[in-house]
């Protein structure tokens, strides 16, 4: 079996992002500085499927309707889509998302 590094997988995930993979396609913009906009749900799910750990979610402070998803593997926070937010964006304390089996 071929083994890939986390960085190689990260690059492959980022290359796959498009308007069609965005949770809300209006969030994704080809001219956006970050093509990660709208990609956090599917990206967090893929990271969990490949590496285990938990999916966490949090609301953006000041916009309680907006939810952001990311991962926690062991004690390490993994957020491949953080670039979609402006520097200094604050989040409500994250909660673990429980997936049904």
Beta strands, then each sheet from edge to edge (+ up, - down):
strand 1: 54-60
strand 2: 63-73
strand 3: 76-78
strand 4: 95-97
sheet 1: 3+ 2- 1+ 4-
end
